[in-house]
Amino acid sequence: MRDIGLRCAVLALGLGLTLLVGCEQKGAAQKAGEKVDKAVEGVGKEIQKAGEKVGDKLDEAAKKVKDATK
């Protein structure tokens, strides 16, 4: 009975260590995914900047329209 428990404990420990070591190494898919994440983040920042510029231009246009209708 103790032999089976010991075997299960050793097996569980072995699987745990295998999973731990496997998680530390980056595979090709994970590296590609990180590159995609960085690219998407960069595009998001550029879109935000463009949106701010458009907002500024709209504010300027609104001010000109308001000044012209006085």
N, CA, C and O atoms as a Tripos MOL2 file, in Angstrom:
@<TRIPOS>MOLECULE
protein
  280   279    70     0     0
PROTEIN
NO_CHARGES

@<TRIPOS>ATOM
      1 N           0.8240   -1.1850    0.0000 N.3       1 MET1
      2 CA          0.0000    0.0000    0.0000 C.3       1 MET1
      3 C           0.8700    1.2520    0.0000 C.2       1 MET1
      4 O           0.6060    2.1980   -0.7420 O.2       1 MET1
      5 N           1.9040    1.2550    0.8300 N.am      2 ARG2
      6 CA          2.7970    2.4160    0.9060 C.3       2 ARG2
      7 C           3.5600    2.5820   -0.4060 C.2       2 ARG2
      8 O           3.9150    3.6960   -0.7910 O.2       2 ARG2
      9 N           3.8090    1.4650   -1.0850 N.am      3 ASP3
     10 CA          4.5400    1.4830   -2.3460 C.3       3 ASP3
     11 C           3.7550    2.2430   -3.4220 C.2       3 ASP3
     12 O           4.3420    2.9900   -4.2050 O.2       3 ASP3
     13 N           2.4530    2.0570   -3.4630 N.am      4 ILE4
     14 CA          1.6080    2.7380   -4.4470 C.3       4 ILE4
     15 C           1.5790    4.2400   -4.1630 C.2       4 ILE4
     16 O           1.6640    5.0470   -5.0890 O.2       4 ILE4
     17 N           1.4620    4.6150   -2.9010 N.am      5 GLY5
     18 CA          1.4580    6.0350   -2.5280 C.3       5 GLY5
     19 C           2.7680    6.7050   -2.8800 C.2       5 GLY5
     20 O           2.7870    7.8460   -3.3410 O.2       5 GLY5
     21 N           3.8660    5.9940   -2.6640 N.am      6 LEU6
     22 CA          5.1810    6.5270   -2.9920 C.3       6 LEU6
     23 C           5.3310    6.7070   -4.4930 C.2       6 LEU6
     24 O           5.8720    7.7120   -4.9540 O.2       6 LEU6
     25 N           4.8520    5.7350   -5.2490 N.am      7 ARG7
     26 CA          4.9170    5.8350   -6.7100 C.3       7 ARG7
     27 C           4.0880    7.0170   -7.2200 C.2       7 ARG7
     28 O           4.5200    7.7440   -8.1140 O.2       7 ARG7
     29 N           2.9140    7.2000   -6.6540 N.am      8 CYS8
     30 CA          2.0610    8.3280   -7.0540 C.3       8 CYS8
     31 C           2.7270    9.6630   -6.7210 C.2       8 CYS8
     32 O           2.6670   10.6050   -7.5110 O.2       8 CYS8
     33 N           3.3510    9.7380   -5.5670 N.am      9 ALA9
     34 CA          4.0300   10.9640   -5.1650 C.3       9 ALA9
     35 C           5.1990   11.2700   -6.0960 C.2       9 ALA9
     36 O           5.3980   12.4170   -6.4960 O.2       9 ALA9
     37 N           5.9640   10.2490   -6.4360 N.am     10 VAL10
     38 CA          7.1000   10.4310   -7.3410 C.3      10 VAL10
     39 C           6.6040   10.8330   -8.7310 C.2      10 VAL10
     40 O           7.1840   11.7090   -9.3720 O.2      10 VAL10
     41 N           5.5520   10.2020   -9.1820 N.am     11 LEU11
     42 CA          4.9730   10.5350  -10.4940 C.3      11 LEU11
     43 C           4.4620   11.9720  -10.5170 C.2      11 LEU11
     44 O           4.7100   12.7070  -11.4730 O.2      11 LEU11
     45 N           3.7540   12.3700   -9.4730 N.am     12 ALA12
     46 CA          3.2380   13.7300   -9.3980 C.3      12 ALA12
     47 C           4.3740   14.7520   -9.3640 C.2      12 ALA12
     48 O           4.3000   15.7870  -10.0250 O.2      12 ALA12
     49 N           5.4040   14.4650   -8.6090 N.am     13 LEU13
     50 CA          6.5640   15.3540   -8.5370 C.3      13 LEU13
     51 C           7.2510   15.4540   -9.8970 C.2      13 LEU13
     52 O           7.6440   16.5430  -10.3150 O.2      13 LEU13
     53 N           7.3950   14.3390  -10.5790 N.am     14 GLY14
     54 CA          8.0160   14.3290  -11.9110 C.3      14 GLY14
     55 C           7.2170   15.1270  -12.9150 C.2      14 GLY14
     56 O           7.7870   15.8880  -13.6970 O.2      14 GLY14
     57 N           5.9060   14.9650  -12.9060 N.am     15 LEU15
     58 CA          5.0490   15.7230  -13.8220 C.3      15 LEU15
     59 C           5.0930   17.2160  -13.5060 C.2      15 LEU15
     60 O           5.1220   18.0530  -14.4080 O.2      15 LEU15
     61 N           5.0970   17.5340  -12.2230 N.am     16 GLY16
     62 CA          5.1640   18.9400  -11.8250 C.3      16 GLY16
     63 C           6.4500   19.5940  -12.2840 C.2      16 GLY16
     64 O           6.4310   20.7150  -12.7900 O.2      16 GLY16
     65 N           7.5620   18.9090  -12.1150 N.am     17 LEU17
     66 CA          8.8530   19.4500  -12.5510 C.3      17 LEU17
     67 C           8.9080   19.5820  -14.0690 C.2      17 LEU17
     68 O           9.4520   20.5550  -14.5900 O.2      17 LEU17
     69 N           8.3480   18.6100  -14.7740 N.am     18 THR18
     70 CA          8.3190   18.6740  -16.2350 C.3      18 THR18
     71 C           7.5190   19.8720  -16.7100 C.2      18 THR18
     72 O           7.9460   20.5830  -17.6190 O.2      18 THR18
     73 N           6.3810   20.0980  -16.1130 N.am     19 LEU19
     74 CA          5.5610   21.2520  -16.4860 C.3      19 LEU19
     75 C           6.2520   22.5610  -16.1480 C.2      19 LEU19
     76 O           6.1730   23.5230  -16.9130 O.2      19 LEU19
     77 N           6.9190   22.6050  -15.0260 N.am     20 LEU20
     78 CA          7.6260   23.8150  -14.6100 C.3      20 LEU20
     79 C           8.7450   24.1550  -15.5910 C.2      20 LEU20
     80 O           8.8900   25.3090  -15.9930 O.2      20 LEU20
     81 N           9.5240   23.1670  -15.9710 N.am     21 VAL21
     82 CA         10.6220   23.3890  -16.9250 C.3      21 VAL21
     83 C          10.0550   23.7680  -18.2910 C.2      21 VAL21
     84 O          10.6010   24.6400  -18.9670 O.2      21 VAL21
     85 N           8.9860   23.1330  -18.6910 N.am     22 GLY22
     86 CA          8.3700   23.4290  -19.9890 C.3      22 GLY22
     87 C           7.8140   24.8330  -20.0630 C.2      22 GLY22
     88 O           7.7920   25.4240  -21.1430 O.2      22 GLY22
     89 N           7.3730   25.3750  -18.9720 N.am     23 CYS23
     90 CA          6.7990   26.7210  -18.9630 C.3      23 CYS23
     91 C           7.8660   27.8010  -19.0660 C.2      23 CYS23
     92 O           7.5800   28.9140  -19.5060 O.2      23 CYS23
     93 N           9.0690   27.4910  -18.6720 N.am     24 GLU24
     94 CA         10.1250   28.4900  -18.6860 C.3      24 GLU24
     95 C          10.6550   28.7430  -20.0870 C.2      24 GLU24
     96 O          11.1510   29.8340  -20.3660 O.2      24 GLU24
     97 N          10.5640   27.7730  -20.9600 N.am     25 GLN25
     98 CA         11.1050   27.9160  -22.3080 C.3      25 GLN25
     99 C          10.0430   28.5030  -23.2330 C.2      25 GLN25
    100 O           8.8850   28.0860  -23.2200 O.2      25 GLN25
    101 N          10.4660   29.4810  -24.0360 N.am     26 LYS26
    102 CA          9.5400   30.1060  -24.9780 C.3      26 LYS26
    103 C           9.6430   29.3960  -26.3180 C.2      26 LYS26
    104 O          10.7290   29.2300  -26.8730 O.2      26 LYS26
    105 N           8.5080   28.9900  -26.8130 N.am     27 GLY27
    106 CA          8.4730   28.3450  -28.1140 C.3      27 GLY27
    107 C           8.2910   29.3820  -29.2100 C.2      27 GLY27
    108 O           8.1380   30.5720  -28.9360 O.2      27 GLY27
    109 N           8.3090   28.9240  -30.4340 N.am     28 ALA28
    110 CA          8.1710   29.8160  -31.5830 C.3      28 ALA28
    111 C           6.8100   30.5130  -31.5720 C.2      28 ALA28
    112 O           6.7120   31.6960  -31.8960 O.2      28 ALA28
    113 N           5.7740   29.7860  -31.2030 N.am     29 ALA29
    114 CA          4.4360   30.3790  -31.1930 C.3      29 ALA29
    115 C           4.3310   31.4650  -30.1310 C.2      29 ALA29
    116 O           3.7030   32.4980  -30.3610 O.2      29 ALA29
    117 N           4.9370   31.2420  -28.9790 N.am     30 GLN30
    118 CA          4.8850   32.2500  -27.9230 C.3      30 GLN30
    119 C           5.6610   33.4940  -28.3260 C.2      30 GLN30
    120 O           5.2130   34.6130  -28.0750 O.2      30 GLN30
    121 N           6.8240   33.3080  -28.9520 N.am     31 LYS31
    122 CA          7.6100   34.4530  -29.4140 C.3      31 LYS31
    123 C           6.8480   35.2360  -30.4750 C.2      31 LYS31
    124 O           6.8360   36.4670  -30.4540 O.2      31 LYS31
    125 N           6.2160   34.5300  -31.3980 N.am     32 ALA32
    126 CA          5.4310   35.1950  -32.4390 C.3      32 ALA32
    127 C           4.2550   35.9420  -31.8130 C.2      32 ALA32
    128 O           3.9320   37.0560  -32.2250 O.2      32 ALA32
    129 N           3.6290   35.3380  -30.8320 N.am     33 GLY33
    130 CA          2.5090   35.9870  -30.1520 C.3      33 GLY33
    131 C           2.9330   37.2620  -29.4450 C.2      33 GLY33
    132 O           2.2000   38.2510  -29.4460 O.2      33 GLY33
    133 N           4.1140   37.2420  -28.8420 N.am     34 GLU34
    134 CA          4.6150   38.4420  -28.1660 C.3      34 GLU34
    135 C           4.8880   39.5590  -29.1800 C.2      34 GLU34
    136 O           4.6330   40.7320  -28.9040 O.2      34 GLU34
    137 N           5.4080   39.1860  -30.3540 N.am     35 LYS35
    138 CA          5.6460   40.1850  -31.3960 C.3      35 LYS35
    139 C           4.3350   40.7900  -31.8860 C.2      35 LYS35
    140 O           4.2470   41.9940  -32.1250 O.2      35 LYS35
    141 N           3.3230   39.9480  -32.0330 N.am     36 VAL36
    142 CA          2.0090   40.4400  -32.4530 C.3      36 VAL36
    143 C           1.4470   41.3740  -31.3890 C.2      36 VAL36
    144 O           0.8830   42.4180  -31.7190 O.2      36 VAL36
    145 N           1.5930   41.0140  -30.1250 N.am     37 ASP37
    146 CA          1.1120   41.8650  -29.0380 C.3      37 ASP37
    147 C           1.7690   43.2370  -29.0730 C.2      37 ASP37
    148 O           1.1000   44.2570  -28.9090 O.2      37 ASP37
    149 N           3.0810   43.2600  -29.2880 N.am     38 LYS38
    150 CA          3.8030   44.5340  -29.3560 C.3      38 LYS38
    151 C           3.3360   45.3670  -30.5530 C.2      38 LYS38
    152 O           3.1670   46.5820  -30.4470 O.2      38 LYS38
    153 N           3.1320   44.7050  -31.6810 N.am     39 ALA39
    154 CA          2.6870   45.4120  -32.8740 C.3      39 ALA39
    155 C           1.2950   46.0020  -32.6650 C.2      39 ALA39
    156 O           1.0450   47.1510  -33.0290 O.2      39 ALA39
    157 N           0.4070   45.2330  -32.0930 N.am     40 VAL40
    158 CA         -0.9570   45.7130  -31.8410 C.3      40 VAL40
    159 C          -0.9300   46.8760  -30.8570 C.2      40 VAL40
    160 O          -1.6720   47.8450  -31.0150 O.2      40 VAL40
    161 N          -0.0820   46.7810  -29.8540 N.am     41 GLU41
    162 CA          0.0280   47.8650  -28.8780 C.3      41 GLU41
    163 C           0.5270   49.1370  -29.5610 C.2      41 GLU41
    164 O           0.0280   50.2280  -29.2850 O.2      41 GLU41
    165 N           1.5100   48.9980  -30.4490 N.am     42 GLY42
    166 CA          2.0340   50.1520  -31.1820 C.3      42 GLY42
    167 C           0.9840   50.7810  -32.0760 C.2      42 GLY42
    168 O           0.8710   52.0050  -32.1470 O.2      42 GLY42
    169 N           0.2180   49.9490  -32.7550 N.am     43 VAL43
    170 CA         -0.8510   50.4570  -33.6210 C.3      43 VAL43
    171 C          -1.8990   51.1730  -32.7810 C.2      43 VAL43
    172 O          -2.4060   52.2220  -33.1780 O.2      43 VAL43
    173 N          -2.2200   50.6170  -31.6380 N.am     44 GLY44
    174 CA         -3.2010   51.2540  -30.7490 C.3      44 GLY44
    175 C          -2.7480   52.6350  -30.3100 C.2      44 GLY44
    176 O          -3.5550   53.5620  -30.2460 O.2      44 GLY44
    177 N          -1.4640   52.7810  -30.0050 N.am     45 LYS45
    178 CA         -0.9410   54.0860  -29.5990 C.3      45 LYS45
    179 C          -1.0120   55.0790  -30.7470 C.2      45 LYS45
    180 O          -1.3440   56.2460  -30.5400 O.2      45 LYS45
    181 N          -0.7030   54.6250  -31.9510 N.am     46 GLU46
    182 CA         -0.7500   55.5060  -33.1180 C.3      46 GLU46
    183 C          -2.1850   55.9380  -33.4210 C.2      46 GLU46
    184 O          -2.4260   57.0900  -33.7810 O.2      46 GLU46
    185 N          -3.1190   55.0280  -33.2780 N.am     47 ILE47
    186 CA         -4.5320   55.3680  -33.4920 C.3      47 ILE47
    187 C          -4.9850   56.3890  -32.4620 C.2      47 ILE47
    188 O          -5.7270   57.3160  -32.7860 O.2      47 ILE47
    189 N          -4.5460   56.2240  -31.2340 N.am     48 GLN48
    190 CA         -4.9090   57.1750  -30.1820 C.3      48 GLN48
    191 C          -4.3450   58.5580  -30.5060 C.2      48 GLN48
    192 O          -5.0420   59.5610  -30.3500 O.2      48 GLN48
    193 N          -3.0960   58.6180  -30.9520 N.am     49 LYS49
    194 CA         -2.4970   59.9020  -31.3160 C.3      49 LYS49
    195 C          -3.2740   60.5430  -32.4560 C.2      49 LYS49
    196 O          -3.5530   61.7420  -32.4260 O.2      49 LYS49
    197 N          -3.6210   59.7490  -33.4570 N.am     50 ALA50
    198 CA         -4.3750   60.2770  -34.5970 C.3      50 ALA50
    199 C          -5.7340   60.7910  -34.1440 C.2      50 ALA50
    200 O          -6.1920   61.8380  -34.6020 O.2      50 ALA50
    201 N          -6.3740   60.0570  -33.2510 N.am     51 GLY51
    202 CA         -7.6780   60.4950  -32.7290 C.3      51 GLY51
    203 C          -7.5700   61.8130  -31.9800 C.2      51 GLY51
    204 O          -8.4580   62.6610  -32.0750 O.2      51 GLY51
    205 N          -6.4840   61.9870  -31.2360 N.am     52 GLU52
    206 CA         -6.2880   63.2510  -30.5150 C.3      52 GLU52
    207 C          -6.0820   64.3980  -31.4920 C.2      52 GLU52
    208 O          -6.5970   65.4950  -31.2770 O.2      52 GLU52
    209 N          -5.3310   64.1550  -32.5660 N.am     53 LYS53
    210 CA         -5.1150   65.1950  -33.5780 C.3      53 LYS53
    211 C          -6.4270   65.5710  -34.2570 C.2      53 LYS53
    212 O          -6.7060   66.7490  -34.4790 O.2      53 LYS53
    213 N          -7.2260   64.5640  -34.5840 N.am     54 VAL54
    214 CA         -8.5290   64.8320  -35.2050 C.3      54 VAL54
    215 C          -9.3960   65.6430  -34.2540 C.2      54 VAL54
    216 O         -10.0710   66.5820  -34.6760 O.2      54 VAL54
    217 N          -9.3840   65.2910  -32.9840 N.am     55 GLY55
    218 CA        -10.1640   66.0380  -31.9960 C.3      55 GLY55
    219 C          -9.7220   67.4860  -31.9080 C.2      55 GLY55
    220 O         -10.5510   68.3900  -31.8110 O.2      55 GLY55
    221 N          -8.4050   67.7080  -31.9400 N.am     56 ASP56
    222 CA         -7.8920   69.0780  -31.9050 C.3      56 ASP56
    223 C          -8.3400   69.8670  -33.1280 C.2      56 ASP56
    224 O          -8.7410   71.0250  -33.0180 O.2      56 ASP56
    225 N          -8.2690   69.2320  -34.2920 N.am     57 LYS57
    226 CA         -8.6910   69.9090  -35.5320 C.3      57 LYS57
    227 C         -10.1850   70.2090  -35.5140 C.2      57 LYS57
    228 O         -10.6120   71.2550  -36.0020 O.2      57 LYS57
    229 N         -10.9750   69.3100  -34.9620 N.am     58 LEU58
    230 CA        -12.4150   69.5640  -34.8630 C.3      58 LEU58
    231 C         -12.6980   70.7290  -33.9180 C.2      58 LEU58
    232 O         -13.5790   71.5480  -34.1790 O.2      58 LEU58
    233 N         -11.9510   70.7970  -32.8260 N.am     59 ASP59
    234 CA        -12.1120   71.9170  -31.8990 C.3      59 ASP59
    235 C         -11.7730   73.2400  -32.5850 C.2      59 ASP59
    236 O         -12.4740   74.2360  -32.4060 O.2      59 ASP59
    237 N         -10.6940   73.2440  -33.3700 N.am     60 GLU60
    238 CA        -10.3030   74.4520  -34.0980 C.3      60 GLU60
    239 C         -11.3830   74.8450  -35.1100 C.2      60 GLU60
    240 O         -11.7300   76.0210  -35.2250 O.2      60 GLU60
    241 N         -11.9110   73.8650  -35.8380 N.am     61 ALA61
    242 CA        -12.9490   74.1410  -36.8310 C.3      61 ALA61
    243 C         -14.2070   74.6660  -36.1570 C.2      61 ALA61
    244 O         -14.8470   75.5850  -36.6680 O.2      61 ALA61
    245 N         -14.5610   74.0980  -35.0280 N.am     62 ALA62
    246 CA        -15.7550   74.5560  -34.3060 C.3      62 ALA62
    247 C         -15.5700   75.9920  -33.8400 C.2      62 ALA62
    248 O         -16.5030   76.7930  -33.8940 O.2      62 ALA62
    249 N         -14.3800   76.3130  -33.3870 N.am     63 LYS63
    250 CA        -14.1020   77.6790  -32.9390 C.3      63 LYS63
    251 C         -14.2060   78.6540  -34.1100 C.2      63 LYS63
    252 O         -14.7520   79.7470  -33.9590 O.2      63 LYS63
    253 N         -13.6870   78.2670  -35.2730 N.am     64 LYS64
    254 CA        -13.7640   79.1420  -36.4520 C.3      64 LYS64
    255 C         -15.2100   79.3510  -36.8810 C.2      64 LYS64
    256 O         -15.5950   80.4600  -37.2520 O.2      64 LYS64
    257 N         -16.0080   78.2960  -36.8310 N.am     65 VAL65
    258 CA        -17.4240   78.4180  -37.1970 C.3      65 VAL65
    259 C         -18.1290   79.3290  -36.2070 C.2      65 VAL65
    260 O         -18.9380   80.1700  -36.5990 O.2      65 VAL65
    261 N         -17.8300   79.1690  -34.9460 N.am     66 LYS66
    262 CA        -18.4540   79.9980  -33.9100 C.3      66 LYS66
    263 C         -18.0620   81.4560  -34.0990 C.2      66 LYS66
    264 O         -18.9140   82.3400  -34.0030 O.2      66 LYS66
    265 N         -16.7850   81.7210  -34.3670 N.am     67 ASP67
    266 CA        -16.3170   83.0830  -34.5770 C.3      67 ASP67
    267 C         -16.9300   83.6930  -35.8440 C.2      67 ASP67
    268 O         -17.2210   84.8880  -35.8730 O.2      67 ASP67
    269 N         -17.1260   82.8900  -36.8790 N.am     68 ALA68
    270 CA        -17.6700   83.3800  -38.1200 C.3      68 ALA68
    271 C         -19.1560   83.7110  -38.0180 C.2      68 ALA68
    272 O         -19.6610   84.5200  -38.7970 O.2      68 ALA68
    273 N         -19.8510   83.1060  -37.0820 N.am     69 THR69
    274 CA        -21.2990   83.3330  -36.9650 C.3      69 THR69
    275 C         -21.6470   84.3910  -35.9310 C.2      69 THR69
    276 O         -22.8200   84.5770  -35.6080 O.2      69 THR69
    277 N         -20.6560   85.0780  -35.4160 N.am     70 LYS70
    278 CA        -20.9450   86.1290  -34.4200 C.3      70 LYS70
    279 C         -21.5070   87.3540  -35.0710 C.2      70 LYS70
    280 O         -21.8070   88.3340  -34.3890 O.2      70 LYS70
@<TRIPOS>BOND
     1     1     2 1
     2     2     3 1
     3     3     4 2
     4     3     5 am
     5     5     6 1
     6     6     7 1
     7     7     8 2
     8     7     9 am
     9     9    10 1
    10    10    11 1
    11    11    12 2
    12    11    13 am
    13    13    14 1
    14    14    15 1
    15    15    16 2
    16    15    17 am
    17    17    18 1
    18    18    19 1
    19    19    20 2
    20    19    21 am
    21    21    22 1
    22    22    23 1
    23    23    24 2
    24    23    25 am
    25    25    26 1
    26    26    27 1
    27    27    28 2
    28    27    29 am
    29    29    30 1
    30    30    31 1
    31    31    32 2
    32    31    33 am
    33    33    34 1
    34    34    35 1
    35    35    36 2
    36    35    37 am
    37    37    38 1
    38    38    39 1
    39    39    40 2
    40    39    41 am
    41    41    42 1
    42    42    43 1
    43    43    44 2
    44    43    45 am
    45    45    46 1
    46    46    47 1
    47    47    48 2
    48    47    49 am
    49    49    50 1
    50    50    51 1
    51    51    52 2
    52    51    53 am
    53    53    54 1
    54    54    55 1
    55    55    56 2
    56    55    57 am
    57    57    58 1
    58    58    59 1
    59    59    60 2
    60    59    61 am
    61    61    62 1
    62    62    63 1
    63    63    64 2
    64    63    65 am
    65    65    66 1
    66    66    67 1
    67    67    68 2
    68    67    69 am
    69    69    70 1
    70    70    71 1
    71    71    72 2
    72    71    73 am
    73    73    74 1
    74    74    75 1
    75    75    76 2
    76    75    77 am
    77    77    78 1
    78    78    79 1
    79    79    80 2
    80    79    81 am
    81    81    82 1
    82    82    83 1
    83    83    84 2
    84    83    85 am
    85    85    86 1
    86    86    87 1
    87    87    88 2
    88    87    89 am
    89    89    90 1
    90    90    91 1
    91    91    92 2
    92    91    93 am
    93    93    94 1
    94    94    95 1
    95    95    96 2
    96    95    97 am
    97    97    98 1
    98    98    99 1
    99    99   100 2
   100    99   101 am
   101   101   102 1
   102   102   103 1
   103   103   104 2
   104   103   105 am
   105   105   106 1
   106   106   107 1
   107   107   108 2
   108   107   109 am
   109   109   110 1
   110   110   111 1
   111   111   112 2
   112   111   113 am
   113   113   114 1
   114   114   115 1
   115   115   116 2
   116   115   117 am
   117   117   118 1
   118   118   119 1
   119   119   120 2
   120   119   121 am
   121   121   122 1
   122   122   123 1
   123   123   124 2
   124   123   125 am
   125   125   126 1
   126   126   127 1
   127   127   128 2
   128   127   129 am
   129   129   130 1
   130   130   131 1
   131   131   132 2
   132   131   133 am
   133   133   134 1
   134   134   135 1
   135   135   136 2
   136   135   137 am
   137   137   138 1
   138   138   139 1
   139   139   140 2
   140   139   141 am
   141   141   142 1
   142   142   143 1
   143   143   144 2
   144   143   145 am
   145   145   146 1
   146   146   147 1
   147   147   148 2
   148   147   149 am
   149   149   150 1
   150   150   151 1
   151   151   152 2
   152   151   153 am
   153   153   154 1
   154   154   155 1
   155   155   156 2
   156   155   157 am
   157   157   158 1
   158   158   159 1
   159   159   160 2
   160   159   161 am
   161   161   162 1
   162   162   163 1
   163   163   164 2
   164   163   165 am
   165   165   166 1
   166   166   167 1
   167   167   168 2
   168   167   169 am
   169   169   170 1
   170   170   171 1
   171   171   172 2
   172   171   173 am
   173   173   174 1
   174   174   175 1
   175   175   176 2
   176   175   177 am
   177   177   178 1
   178   178   179 1
   179   179   180 2
   180   179   181 am
   181   181   182 1
   182   182   183 1
   183   183   184 2
   184   183   185 am
   185   185   186 1
   186   186   187 1
   187   187   188 2
   188   187   189 am
   189   189   190 1
   190   190   191 1
   191   191   192 2
   192   191   193 am
   193   193   194 1
   194   194   195 1
   195   195   196 2
   196   195   197 am
   197   197   198 1
   198   198   199 1
   199   199   200 2
   200   199   201 am
   201   201   202 1
   202   202   203 1
   203   203   204 2
   204   203   205 am
   205   205   206 1
   206   206   207 1
   207   207   208 2
   208   207   209 am
   209   209   210 1
   210   210   211 1
   211   211   212 2
   212   211   213 am
   213   213   214 1
   214   214   215 1
   215   215   216 2
   216   215   217 am
   217   217   218 1
   218   218   219 1
   219   219   220 2
   220   219   221 am
   221   221   222 1
   222   222   223 1
   223   223   224 2
   224   223   225 am
   225   225   226 1
   226   226   227 1
   227   227   228 2
   228   227   229 am
   229   229   230 1
   230   230   231 1
   231   231   232 2
   232   231   233 am
   233   233   234 1
   234   234   235 1
   235   235   236 2
   236   235   237 am
   237   237   238 1
   238   238   239 1
   239   239   240 2
   240   239   241 am
   241   241   242 1
   242   242   243 1
   243   243   244 2
   244   243   245 am
   245   245   246 1
   246   246   247 1
   247   247   248 2
   248   247   249 am
   249   249   250 1
   250   250   251 1
   251   251   252 2
   252   251   253 am
   253   253   254 1
   254   254   255 1
   255   255   256 2
   256   255   257 am
   257   257   258 1
   258   258   259 1
   259   259   260 2
   260   259   261 am
   261   261   262 1
   262   262   263 1
   263   263   264 2
   264   263   265 am
   265   265   266 1
   266   266   267 1
   267   267   268 2
   268   267   269 am
   269   269   270 1
   270   270   271 1
   271   271   272 2
   272   271   273 am
   273   273   274 1
   274   274   275 1
   275   275   276 2
   276   275   277 am
   277   277   278 1
   278   278   279 1
   279   279   280 2
@<TRIPOS>SUBSTRUCTURE
     1 MET1         2 RESIDUE 1 A MET
     2 ARG2         6 RESIDUE 1 A ARG
     3 ASP3        10 RESIDUE 1 A ASP
     4 ILE4        14 RESIDUE 1 A ILE
     5 GLY5        18 RESIDUE 1 A GLY
     6 LEU6        22 RESIDUE 1 A LEU
     7 ARG7        26 RESIDUE 1 A ARG
     8 CYS8        30 RESIDUE 1 A CYS
     9 ALA9        34 RESIDUE 1 A ALA
    10 VAL10       38 RESIDUE 1 A VAL
    11 LEU11       42 RESIDUE 1 A LEU
    12 ALA12       46 RESIDUE 1 A ALA
    13 LEU13       50 RESIDUE 1 A LEU
    14 GLY14       54 RESIDUE 1 A GLY
    15 LEU15       58 RESIDUE 1 A LEU
    16 GLY16       62 RESIDUE 1 A GLY
    17 LEU17       66 RESIDUE 1 A LEU
    18 THR18       70 RESIDUE 1 A THR
    19 LEU19       74 RESIDUE 1 A LEU
    20 LEU20       78 RESIDUE 1 A LEU
    21 VAL21       82 RESIDUE 1 A VAL
    22 GLY22       86 RESIDUE 1 A GLY
    23 CYS23       90 RESIDUE 1 A CYS
    24 GLU24       94 RESIDUE 1 A GLU
    25 GLN25       98 RESIDUE 1 A GLN
    26 LYS26      102 RESIDUE 1 A LYS
    27 GLY27      106 RESIDUE 1 A GLY
    28 ALA28      110 RESIDUE 1 A ALA
    29 ALA29      114 RESIDUE 1 A ALA
    30 GLN30      118 RESIDUE 1 A GLN
    31 LYS31      122 RESIDUE 1 A LYS
    32 ALA32      126 RESIDUE 1 A ALA
    33 GLY33      130 RESIDUE 1 A GLY
    34 GLU34      134 RESIDUE 1 A GLU
    35 LYS35      138 RESIDUE 1 A LYS
    36 VAL36      142 RESIDUE 1 A VAL
    37 ASP37      146 RESIDUE 1 A ASP
    38 LYS38      150 RESIDUE 1 A LYS
    39 ALA39      154 RESIDUE 1 A ALA
    40 VAL40      158 RESIDUE 1 A VAL
    41 GLU41      162 RESIDUE 1 A GLU
    42 GLY42      166 RESIDUE 1 A GLY
    43 VAL43      170 RESIDUE 1 A VAL
    44 GLY44      174 RESIDUE 1 A GLY
    45 LYS45      178 RESIDUE 1 A LYS
    46 GLU46      182 RESIDUE 1 A GLU
    47 ILE47      186 RESIDUE 1 A ILE
    48 GLN48      190 RESIDUE 1 A GLN
    49 LYS49      194 RESIDUE 1 A LYS
    50 ALA50      198 RESIDUE 1 A ALA
    51 GLY51      202 RESIDUE 1 A GLY
    52 GLU52      206 RESIDUE 1 A GLU
    53 LYS53      210 RESIDUE 1 A LYS
    54 VAL54      214 RESIDUE 1 A VAL
    55 GLY55      218 RESIDUE 1 A GLY
    56 ASP56      222 RESIDUE 1 A ASP
    57 LYS57      226 RESIDUE 1 A LYS
    58 LEU58      230 RESIDUE 1 A LEU
    59 ASP59      234 RESIDUE 1 A ASP
    60 GLU60      238 RESIDUE 1 A GLU
    61 ALA61      242 RESIDUE 1 A ALA
    62 ALA62      246 RESIDUE 1 A ALA
    63 LYS63      250 RESIDUE 1 A LYS
    64 LYS64      254 RESIDUE 1 A LYS
    65 VAL65      258 RESIDUE 1 A VAL
    66 LYS66      262 RESIDUE 1 A LYS
    67 ASP67      266 RESIDUE 1 A ASP
    68 ALA68      270 RESIDUE 1 A ALA
    69 THR69      274 RESIDUE 1 A THR
    70 LYS70      278 RESIDUE 1 A LYS
